[in-house]
Amino acid sequence: MNQAYDVVVVGGGPAGIQAARMIKMKQPAWRVAMFRPERASMVYCAIPYALEGIVHKDKVLKSDRLVTDVGIELLRERIVRIDTTDRWVESETGDIYSFNKLLYVPGSRSMLPPVPGADLDGIFTVKTEADMESILSRLESGARRAVVIGAGAIGLEQAQALRSRGLEVHLVDLADRILPHMADEDMTTPLKEELTRMGIQLHLSTRVSAFSGSGAVSVVVLDSGVSLPVTPGIDLVVVSVGMVPVTDLLDGQVETTRDGIRVDAGMRTSIPYIFAAGDVVQGWSGIDGKPLGGRLATNAVPMAKVAAINILGGHAEYAGFFNGVATVIGEMRIGGTGFTERFAESRGIAVIIGMGETTSRFPMMPGARPVRVKLVAEKATGRIIGGQVTGYEAVAERIDVITLAIQQKMTADQMTRWSYSAQPWQTFFPASNAILQAASDITDKLNSVK
């Protein structure tokens, strides 16, 4: 063996950094190695702002000091084999490193649509530094048109970034609305109108049939019969339709599904000294316990904390995904958490909806603009299981409040007694609050049924 370590971490994203730091800071005498082949770890969600020019591209790269300053050994090598029986990993250079415990956090890779021509040049995903550099190169070389596939948060942010650079932008999604996993149509309609106002051309309820071209993409063919031409070598197609967990090195050694590595609540795989966290695992809902997607850094980090505590010999359990997220469209903001109305019904949960609306500040104050809240409650119990917020400021903060209510299994009735703050520049009048209004709406509806 070349080197022996107490803990080996395979992967250098949010989960890997969080767990490795916790382990090393609690046990400074332990040897902890992190294997990361990439030049740097990235703030993935900031890539659109680098493309737009709001931040310099180097700003989306994390400093290695996050790892090295606490004494973790950062090895820029790609692991090509893991032997879970004899407890060692092999790098692409042939070096062997033994471990006592292993944390597997390589993340996920971008998915391409399973249609003809998906391998043509000029089709880009948005995940890595190389992706960012490739798109920037096209923009700096005079791209004039872009087709963005996927109307989730990443796709919307990409579309806006490209539109801000003066490109003609087409946004395509199979769903009948934007942000299909975040919010219901009644909450996203104003955002769709904002995208149209910005000049982004929407193609919803539309599937990509094929990418056509000789070596490079020249036409995006839609099942609606529309063909969107792009100039080979100049224009671009950006794909954001999902992620695939990178389970390869543990396939056949631990239990896996097509959605990732199966772990218990302590983030242990089927081998008790092999842990996994972040995008690579099969997630589950903190609401109904069933499998659920949620490849977010805000899920990866708490999973990593649980893994670190258990690697250190403690006891911690992960509750599951709640998937609180937010994004910006033009001047507007939107966020969602838990289950949407439509998704809850798809899980067999009968729901009741509450709505609330105020302004973001006292109405007399300059800049006061609408804030709209939708709460989703389980009809049988009144328990809050989802929420959505639209507005122009402090949307993410409201989503966090609703997420906490979901985590604590609060009912709408309990939320009507929620104590909140008020201040002219930051909230509506003390007499009301949009979240409380929505909770009261649910309570009134439930009482009227009895």
C-alpha positions, 0 to 999 in steps of 0.5 A: 500500500502507498498510503494508509488513511483513517478516512478516504473521501472520494469526491470534492463537492459540497458533501465531501468538503462538509464531511471531511472538514467535520471529521478532521476538525473533530479528530485532528490526529486522523489521516483524512484524504480527499480525492478530487480530479477536478481543478477546483470544486465549483459553486454550480448554481452560480454558473449562470451569473458567470455566463451573464457577466455578473461575476467573474468566472473564477468566483464560482471556483471554491478555494482549496483552503476549505480543505487543506487549512484543516489538514485534509490531504487533497489529492488531485487524482481520479479513483478508478477502482474501490475494493470494499472487501480489503478496503483500498482504492486505486488511482488512475496512476496505479497508486493504492491507498488503504482506508478504515472508512470510506465516504463516497461522494462523487455527485452526479453527471448531467443527463442528455435527452435520449434522442437522435443526435444528442452527441453532436457538437454544439450541445452543452450541459451545465455542471462542470468548469469545462461546461462553463468554459465551453459556453463562454467560448461560444458567447465570446465568439459571437453566438446569436441564438440558443435553444435551452432544453429544460424549464427547471430552475437551472434551465430558466437561469441559463435562458436568462443569462443567454438572453442578457447577452443578446441572444435569441433564446428558445426554451423547451420543456416537456411539462406544461408549465415552467418550474414543474417540480417547484410550483403549481401553474397558478403560481408560475403563470406570472413568471411565464409572462415575465419570461415572455416580456424578456423576449424568451420564446417558450415551447412548453408541452413540447418534446425534442424529437431529434438534434440534426446536423453533420458533426455539429447540431444545426437544427433542433427538431420538436414534436410540435412540428417546429424546427429551430435552426442553430448555426454550427460552430457559432450558436449553442444548445444548452441541456438541463433535463436532469442528473445521473448519479455516478455510482460506477465505482461501487456498482455490484459491491453495495446496493444500488438502484437506478436513482442512486446508492441505497443508504440508511438514515445514517448514510451507511451503504449496505457495507457498514464502513462505506458511507455515501451522501449527496447526489449519488444516493437514492433520496427519500421524502421527509414527508411520506418516506417514499423515494424522491429526487432532490439533487441539491447542495442544500440536501447534500450538506446535511446528509454529509453532516449526518455521515460525518457524525456516524463516521466519527462514531456518533449517532445521527439520522437524516430525515429526508428531502424537503427540497426548499428551493428558490430562483429569480426570473427577471425582477421576480422571485419564486420559491417552493418547498415540500410537495406541490398540489399536483405532486401530492395528488400524484402520491395519493394524498388528498390536499387542501389549499390556502392562499395569502397575499400582502405586500413586501413592506407596509403599503405606504412605503416606497417599493412595496410590492405583492407577495403571494403565498400558497400552502398545501396541506394534507386534507385528512390532518391539516398538516402542512406538506408544501408551500410556494411563494412569489414576490420581489424580495425575501422569497427564500426566507419565507420558503425557509419558514414554510420548510421548518413548519413542514419538518416540524409536522405543523398543522395549518391550525398551529400556524395560525398562532405563529408569532412573527415580526413587523417593520415598515421596510421589511414586512406588511402591517402587524395585522397580517402576514401572507403565510398566516393568511394562507394557513387561516384559509386552510383552517377555515376551509377545513372547519367548513367541511366539518 
